[in-house]
Amino acid sequence: MNNLHSIAISLHILSAVIWVGGMFFAHQVLRPVAVQQFEPPQRLKLWAQVFRRFFPWVWLCVILLPLTGYWMVFRLFGGMGAVGLHIHIMQGLGWIMILLYMHLYFAPFRRLKEAVITEQWPEAGKRLNQIRQIVGINLLLGIAVIVVAAGGRFL
């Protein structure tokens, strides 16, 4: 059981780092540089490709985070009734993040890809702006989850 616990917590933390860290990098580092360096058509093509490479990793995280989180809650901690408020907050915010990501992926990202392929740059820009806003919200939620996860049990 000890090895499974180590694997679960490691996969859980790695998934959070990949997802939230990727959002932080994209939103706070890559986005401002892309705006300075590229005209809209090149910038929109860049983002379509960046998302195409990043989103499979996010899907993996979206699967692993609840899977490992609930495994730990029910196998190690005795169920939802036995865990502290910080775990409930973490899983509630996590589900909001997952739902926001799914909306982002199946709506604005799909439309961004289509607009880039057909070179409809104003439409692609609109979709990229939607994605930026959703990623910004998810980034703030992800940071809140990390703060709650790291310090919640000490409150």
Secondary structure, DSSP 8 states (H G I E B T S, - for coil): -HHHHHHHHHHHHHHHHHHHHHHHIIIIIIHHHHHHH--HHHHHHHHHHHHHHHHHHHHHHHHHHHHHHHHHHHHTS-SGGGS-HHHHHHHHHHHHHHHHHHHHIIIIIHHHHHHHHTT-HHHHHHHHHHHHHHHHHHHHHHHHHHHHHHHGGG-
